[in-house]
Amino acid sequence: MRRLAVLVIVLVLMVPLVSATPYWFKEGIYAKYISRGQMLTIETNTSDGYITYACQGIELTWRVLKVTGDRAQMSVLLRGFNCTKSVQKTLDEETAREILRRYQEKYNFTGGECLEISSQLKNVTICENSYSEVGVSGRIGLTIEEGVGHLFNESLIPETPSWGNAFELDLKTGDIYVNGSPVGKNFLWTENPANITGLEILPGLQVENVKMINSTALTYYGDFNAPVTWPTRT
């Protein structure tokens, strides 16, 4: 089971629903989760590789766009602050060899023992089956083992990444729809965080555990500390 936090999921504790549309559920910002002053990780799997952002703070905003009867149009936005980015990618041997060959030619490596080159800007080590580079802006590593290439690229230059999505919420059943297809269940109104352990939020994305952190969620119903659920993808 590999950890994958496509989004950092926020659980908002509130009173149970009395009706399909609570009186406090209205258009505008419904809930905002903010966490600063501690290192948090956002992980995602893309065509460019397995990307990890280590952020000094995150902000997740749930916004109600429109409420019509028992249906609500909603959007969610996740932002990271002062994040460093690292990418891990698996390559076939042919592609990895071609990349490694370029590095070897650049530094005139002809084989034999590893070649080490040091300067004020970076330190480079070139071998028959690997390349590594450590500099002030980050580090790069490429290794080839058992016919598979492993590429690692970490940037130390801060970024502010963001991800957004829109969905429709059925206020009667709690079902979440994306482009008309059901993808999960709403868990914003839960009396006990333990009740959502094991809940499948999206296809293949389940709540593994729930833990409290020092953060504040702002909603129309009040401001409070919210627990955070860390999901895993099977």
C-alpha positions in Angstrom: 0.0 0.0 0.0 1.6 3.3 -1.1 0.9 6.5 0.5 -0.5 9.1 -1.7 -2.0 12.4 -0.5 -3.6 13.7 -3.7 -5.2 16.2 -1.4 -4.9 16.7 2.3 -8.4 15.8 3.4 -10.0 17.9 6.1 -12.7 16.7 8.4 -15.0 19.4 9.8 -16.8 18.4 13.0 -20.3 19.8 13.3 -23.7 18.9 14.6 -25.5 16.2 12.7 -27.8 17.2 9.8 -31.3 17.9 10.8 -32.5 18.6 7.3 -31.1 18.2 3.8 -30.0 21.8 3.7 -28.8 23.3 7.0 -29.7 26.9 7.6 -26.0 27.8 7.9 -25.1 26.2 4.6 -24.9 29.0 2.1 -23.0 30.3 -0.9 -19.5 31.5 -0.2 -16.6 30.1 1.7 -17.9 27.2 3.7 -14.7 26.0 5.4 -11.0 27.0 5.4 -8.3 24.8 6.9 -5.0 26.6 7.7 -1.8 25.0 9.1 1.4 27.0 9.5 4.7 26.6 11.3 5.1 22.8 10.8 6.4 20.8 7.8 3.6 19.1 5.9 3.9 16.8 2.9 1.7 16.8 -0.2 2.3 13.8 -2.5 0.9 13.3 -6.0 1.4 10.8 -8.9 1.7 12.4 -12.3 2.9 11.6 -15.8 6.1 13.4 -14.8 6.7 11.1 -11.9 6.0 10.7 -8.2 6.1 14.3 -6.9 6.5 15.3 -3.2 6.1 18.8 -1.9 7.4 19.6 1.6 5.6 22.7 2.7 5.9 25.0 5.7 2.2 25.7 5.5 -1.0 24.6 3.7 -4.4 26.1 3.1 -7.5 24.2 2.0 -10.6 26.0 1.1 -14.1 24.5 0.6 -16.4 27.0 -1.3 -20.1 26.6 -1.9 -20.8 28.0 -5.4 -24.5 27.4 -5.5 -27.3 25.6 -3.6 -30.3 24.4 -5.5 -32.8 22.3 -3.6 -30.9 19.3 -2.2 -27.9 19.7 -4.4 -24.8 22.0 -3.9 -22.2 22.9 -6.4 -18.8 23.1 -4.6 -15.2 23.7 -5.3 -12.1 22.9 -3.3 -8.6 24.6 -3.5 -5.5 23.4 -1.9 -2.4 25.6 -1.7 1.1 25.0 -0.3 3.4 27.7 1.0 7.2 27.8 0.9 7.3 24.3 -0.6 10.3 22.4 -1.8 9.7 19.9 -4.7 11.2 16.5 -5.3 10.4 14.2 -8.2 11.1 10.5 -8.4 10.6 8.7 -11.8 11.2 5.2 -13.0 12.7 5.0 -16.5 13.4 2.1 -18.9 17.0 1.2 -19.3 17.4 2.7 -22.8 16.1 6.1 -21.7 18.1 6.1 -18.5 21.3 5.2 -20.4 20.8 8.0 -22.9 20.4 10.6 -20.1 23.4 9.1 -18.2 25.5 9.2 -21.5 24.9 12.9 -21.8 26.1 13.6 -18.3 29.2 11.4 -18.9 30.1 13.2 -22.2 29.6 16.6 -20.5 32.2 15.8 -17.9 34.4 13.6 -20.2 33.9 10.4 -18.2 35.3 7.5 -20.2 34.8 4.6 -17.7 36.7 3.0 -14.9 36.5 4.4 -11.3 33.9 7.1 -10.5 34.8 10.7 -11.4 34.3 13.4 -8.8 34.2 17.1 -9.7 33.8 19.9 -7.1 33.3 23.6 -7.5 31.7 26.5 -5.6 28.4 25.9 -7.3 28.1 22.1 -7.2 29.6 18.7 -6.5 29.3 16.0 -9.2 30.0 12.3 -9.1 29.8 10.3 -12.3 30.1 6.4 -12.4 29.4 3.7 -14.9 25.8 3.3 -13.8 25.0 6.5 -11.8 25.2 10.3 -11.7 24.7 12.6 -8.8 24.8 16.4 -8.5 24.5 18.5 -5.3 24.2 22.3 -5.6 22.9 25.3 -3.9 19.5 25.1 -5.7 19.0 21.3 -5.2 20.2 17.9 -6.1 19.9 15.4 -8.9 20.5 11.6 -8.9 20.3 9.0 -11.6 21.0 5.3 -11.0 20.6 2.2 -13.2 20.1 -1.1 -11.5 18.8 -4.4 -12.9 17.8 -2.9 -16.1 15.7 -0.1 -14.5 16.6 3.6 -14.2 15.7 5.7 -11.1 15.7 9.4 -11.5 15.5 11.8 -8.5 15.4 15.6 -8.7 15.0 17.8 -5.7 14.7 21.6 -5.9 15.4 23.8 -2.9 13.8 26.9 -4.5 10.5 27.6 -2.7 7.3 27.2 -4.6 3.6 27.9 -4.0 1.8 25.0 -5.7 -2.0 24.9 -5.9 -4.6 22.3 -7.0 -8.4 22.9 -7.5 -11.4 20.8 -8.4 -15.2 21.2 -8.5 -17.9 18.7 -7.5 -21.6 18.3 -6.7 -22.8 17.3 -3.3 -26.1 15.6 -2.7 -27.3 17.0 0.6 -29.7 14.2 1.2 -27.5 11.2 0.6 -24.1 12.7 1.1 -22.9 11.4 -2.3 -20.2 13.4 -4.1 -20.4 13.6 -7.9 -17.7 14.8 -10.4 -19.0 15.3 -14.0 -22.2 13.5 -13.0 -20.4 10.3 -11.8 -20.5 9.3 -8.1 -17.0 9.3 -6.7 -17.4 9.2 -2.9 -19.2 10.2 0.2 -19.4 13.5 2.1 -17.8 13.3 5.5 -18.1 17.0 6.5 -20.8 16.3 9.1 -19.4 13.5 11.3 -20.0 13.4 15.1 -17.1 11.1 15.8 -13.8 11.2 13.7 -13.4 7.4 14.4 -16.5 6.8 12.3 -14.7 7.7 9.1 -11.7 5.4 9.5 -11.6 3.1 6.5 -14.1 5.3 4.6 -13.4 5.3 0.8 -13.5 9.0 -0.1 -12.6 8.5 -3.8 -12.2 5.3 -5.8 -9.1 3.6 -4.2 -8.6 6.5 -1.7 -9.4 5.5 1.9 -9.0 7.2 5.2 -6.2 5.5 7.1 -6.3 7.3 10.4 -7.4 10.6 11.9 -5.2 12.8 14.1 -5.5 16.3 15.6 -3.1 19.1 14.7 -2.9 22.7 15.8 -5.0 24.3 13.1 -8.1 26.3 12.7 -11.1 25.8 10.4 -13.3 28.8 9.6 -16.9 28.1 8.8 -20.3 29.9 8.9 -21.1 27.7 11.9 -18.1 28.7 13.9 -14.3 28.5 14.2 -12.7 25.4 15.6 -9.7 23.1 15.6 -10.3 20.4 12.9 -8.8 16.9 12.8 -7.0 15.9 9.6 -7.4 12.6 7.9 -4.5 11.0 6.0 -5.7 8.8 3.1 -3.9 6.0 1.3 -4.4 4.7 -2.2 -4.6 1.0 -2.7 
